[in-house]
């Protein structure tokens, strides 16, 4: 994502997203898949709501 996009959407915790990405890329052998799956599954609702808000505001 561009810096401008991230600034425009400051409600998103970009640092947390980048940290998760870095862990998955560089320390994948330490990731407990079941915990990651459960966490992502539970947060799907939050992501869907954020996406709806973003799409609605872009229209």
ZIURQUI-V927931 format. One record per residue. SS is DSSP state (H for helix, E for strand, - for the rest). BURIAL is b if it has 24 or more other ideal C-beta (glycine too) atoms within 12 Angstrom, else e. Layout:
# ZIURQUI-V927931
<<SS & BURIAL> <SS & BURIAL>>
This chain:
# ZIURQUI-V927931
<<- & e> <- & e> <H & e> <H & e> <H & e> <H & e> <H & e> <H & e> <- & e> <- & e> <- & e> <- & e> <- & e> <H & e> <H & e> <H & e> <H & e> <H & e> <H & e> <H & e> <H & e> <H & e> <H & e> <H & e> <H & e> <H & e> <- & e> <H & e> <H & e> <H & e> <- & e> <- & e> <H & e> <H & e> <H & e> <H & e> <H & e> <H & e> <H & e> <H & e> <H & e> <H & e> <H & e> <H & e> <H & e> <H & e> <H & e> <H & e> <H & e> <H & e> <H & e> <H & e> <H & e> <H & e> <H & e> <H & e> <H & e> <H & e> <- & e>>
